[in-house]
């Protein structure tokens, strides 16, 4: 990348470049970043949308699912004409319309230990947009192993949860310090079983994107060592301190 941004890019991102914590130097960091989003549902769609709008240069998106009618109310990059289409193909087309400069790599599979190992090294930051704890634990374990920055989101009913884990810091607790896998059913708190207000997905997914941008820019405070619990029905937001558990993978 050249030392200067061209006039078109400066104009496109002028409203955030003007911020003293970003500027040209910060915008170049955003454009140089590589972010992987796992799950293109209610969380992954707004995260991908706003990261591309902010100028993230390279997005990887993982999903093997197809758009269906029940997705439309909360998965912001889809519309009725997309029903029956593969999600990653649809998202790539929408992202290129939003920001043609964002390169999008699609992965048409369900994440597992074999395929994740092949792609994780190509990305700086991992965003969890999955809807099941099996995938969330997989993301946690591999990001811990490869020292990646992980942003986890979860939604149910009128509530949201956000975690960030900076695994380059050996003192950081992990998702397993808060959730014990043996105590969680695979469908616990899923949108299908519990329901979800569509706006909740958009808010939490956008907040995940915001955490990513803060990390890229090295500004503000991330949620390391905390979980942010969001009760949107009563507008109660609180942070809870996480502690490392004995005998955990992250010890």
C-alpha angles and dihedrals in degrees: 000000000000121000091250134048116235120246094259093056092044089053093046094052099029095119093059097033087061090063109102092225092056116029123147092311092054093046090054089054090053092048091049094050127107118208129182119206117196113203123022098215134101094324101031095052098059091038091054093043097052095040089055091045089052090053106256103173101213128028126183115197125194126197138119097193133106127229114261133181095260090059096062099078095061110014100085102198095059133079134183093272089060095063110126094020124119108262098225092051091050094047092050091055092048093047092051089053091051097044118002089191094065111095112217124202114192126207113195098198144085109258118254138159093271102049095036091056089056096054110028095083090062094066137069099202133026123209120200112217095155126129100214136062095229089067093040091055090047090054091046094051097046095043088051091050095046096037096241128159108249128196113195125193132183131179137186134162104325097338139091138189129199128189130177122196123193099195093182083078107073090204093064116110118224139223091270089062088065103031123039109212094214091060098050126086113218093242096044112141095350119156090242095055101032105026128231138222105237096229091059091064092051094049096047094043090051090049089053089054089050091054089051093052092048089053093048091050096039091230134133125359126306123208095255109156091010140083118215110219115198123196102185095177092065098020093240114150123178141165120225122200116241121212129196113256121225114256092016122142089249096054 
